[in-house]
């Protein structure tokens, strides 16, 4: 009895002291909201990836594809993510794209897969992959392990910050699914990038529906991780663990990859589907398993749903099939592959044909909102390097220097691939045993790389707008395998007096160390853990990293709720609190002046379309004037000045970057 009273007394005493303490010294729980949001982000990303695994592995099983645990995991999750994108398109087409429906559908899928023991199968596959990685990493040196682990950790940490440094995410990768959720489905919006094949954006749709923009970034990183793991698996399986190690280090050497993979972009999805298509086609050529040809077609079709530039993937696969003999059998296989790829890809092109009157909008056939002026403006033909032999020869060097890149920040490829390029080419030219796994792998990769670089070169010859190094990432990352083989062959260059391998390896170590250090500093400056743990709010982070855009959000919040804003020189629109018509290709004013001739007529047109305000991105305007005076001529500048004089300036951000005018 005494023990009972003593226990009650101690409990009461502890409670009184605890309450008194925290009443007087109130804990700061303001960070709890941010921490809970991060936990929710991780939960949403995990749920989407789990459902992707469940969908993808069932498709593989239905096709009769039997692979080892690692390939089942990589293929299954990649295919599943692609199917989620197609499901997102279907839901949007049916005008059912609202948060409750999409969230309920994902929850239902999760419950189904949990009841079907998919969690156990996923855990088993992850354990097998973990053991394989552990075995491989045990053979790597400490510095190699640090370089790989730190790079992966940096990229993951960057997914935990709001996406306001990722220009194209604010332009369309996140803006497009946000618009679909706002409208409840597909609408014929006048925004060119919205009509690119956008499988990735329709995967991000699910994340945004569940109130987690950062989960979209984790999904993009997942595609990047799948790509790296598949390249490592391919090289280690066909060659050895040492080649797998070098492949991973080559990926580490790409400076922009850490950052780019953490953004809600489309690049890593295209890399994965391209590499997966090449790998499964090579496996098919070795074993002639019909289901693998179907899987290759699926991967190629999913690639075609990511970007228009993906045409190189099915082209490479089709040519590789046609190289086979006898030709009659090869032609039949190529037709089968093509039909499967087209079946998977066609929903995106059918959507464009139905909504925008052009399956390849805005290319080739024009379409809604499009005319010859916009076609010429967008193509920007004649601004490339032209057929200058010296410039073409210097392309590999200029592309890594990045001084002409229109997206330098996210297109830095590093020098290592170019340093090792002669050795990689020598490996390709000296390959033997034409039907071996190694030879077929190198043939697939080299043909894909050659076609990709040729297509990119033709683009930059014609237009400066296509000088984007990150468009080469699918080919470059796949080319990590022959480059790793070239690196591995350094020992053959040693002589009794000079160890070339030691000198080059020392140089490579310096490159890797500098790249990891630079990325580490970048992450420290962003301080993602402050956001992840709630010490810094989303708004505070945006104000620190993108102060002008943050100020614009604040200014637009002060506009009437029914305001309809027409943007000039600002392509981005994500998270802006009022209805905005973005200037996607920075052509709005010049195009309107072309169509209506005078400022008065242009303003009358804006009013007829229901616009109440005009947003001017002063930095974008100044950049256009300085870099493209042929586009923003003195006459057009004067016309803009006359136009703005007829409007009423109602707000301007403190740094004078954005101005908002009211249309009288």
Protein Blocks (a to p, Z undefined) as FASTA:
>chain_A
ZZmmmmmmmmmmmmmmmmmmmmmmccdfklmmmmmmmmmmmmmmmmmmmmmmmmmmmmmm
mnopacdfklmmmmmmmmmmmmmmmmmmmmmmnopacfklmmmmmmmmmmmmmmnommmm
mmmmmmmmmmmmmmmmmmpcfklmmmmmmmmmmmmmmmmpccklbmmlmmmmmmmmmmmm
mnopacdddbfklmgccfklmmmmmmmmnopaklmmmmmmmmmmmmmmmmmmmmmmmmmm
klmmmmmmmmmmmmklmmmmmpccfklmmmmmmmmmmmmmmmmmmnopaklmmmmmmmmm
mmmmmbmklmmmmmmmmmmmmmpccfklmmmmmmmmmmmmmmmmmmmmmmmmmmnopakb
cghjlpghiafklmmmmnogoianbjafklmmmmmmmmmnopmpcblmlmcgbjmlmmmm
mmmmmmmmmpghklbmklmmmmmmmmmmmmmmmmmmmmmmmpmklmcfklmmmmmmmmmm
mmmmmmmmmmmmpcfkbcfklmmmmmmmmmmmmmmmmmmmmmmmnommlmmnopacfklm
mmmmmmmlmmmmmmmmmpcfkbccddehiabfghpabdcdddfkopmmmmmmmmnopakl
mmmmmmmnopabdcddfklmmmmmmmmmmlmgfklmmmmmmmmmmpccfbdcfklmaccd
ddZZ
